[in-house]
Amino acid sequence: MTHPEERLAELGLAVPEVAKPVAAYVPAVRTGNLVLTSGQIPVRGGVPIFTGKVGDTVTSEQAVECAQQCTLNAIAAVKAEIGDLALVKRVVKVVVFVASTPDFTGQPQVANGASELLGKVFGNAGIHARSAVGVSALPLDVPVEVEIMVEV
């Protein structure tokens, strides 16, 4: 089986540096055979890639890109906690928060940005339960936040 980081490289992606927390928390916590990440926002190099609300200043396509970046950041948090992504047995749960206008109902399609990336990186082990939730605002005015839970 191909290593998850090799799959990322095939997609033209790499595990980024772990995003620095914007408040009093840690990026990930391991308890038993589970690793839970804090909510990861779409930052690259410490800067949000988009800000605003989906359905207003952020397009659905940009929100999907945000979900993918959040997921890369969550993968980085998992790797920092366990050392090797090959230890991930299964992605158990994904929660995607989408800061959107009241009339926007495409949260599941935005969340697919996270789900599809996890499937490409972890194969069948990337198939997971998921929630996609619309919210009024997220930290730093980002449009998407993603948290994941993996079994190791």
C-alpha positions, 0 to 999 in steps of 0.5 A: 500500500502506498504511504499517505505522504506519497499519495499527497505528493501524487496530488501535488500536495505535501504535509504543511507545518502545523498551524499555530493555534490562535488561542489556548489549545493544542492542534491535536490530542491523542487518547488511547487509539484515537487522535482528535484535532482541534478545528483547523482553519484554511491558513497557508504560511500563517495567513488565511487563504480566503476570508468572508462568508460563503454565499457572499464574498466567498464562492463555493469553489473557494470554500472547497479549496478552504476545506482542502487546506483545512484538511491538510492542516488537520493531517499535519496536526495528526502527523505531529502527534503520531509521527507517521501517517502510515499509523492511521488505521481509519479516519473516523469522523470529520466535522466541517463548519462553513461560515455562510449566508443564511440562504446558503445550503451547500455545506455538504458540497463544501465538506466534500473538499475535506472528505474527498481529499481524505479518501485520496490520501488514506484510501478505504481508511479515509471513508468516515462519518461526517457533519457539515454545519453552517455557522454565522462566523468563524475565527479570523473571519475564515469561511471554513473550519475542519476537525477530524478524528482518526484511529491509530 
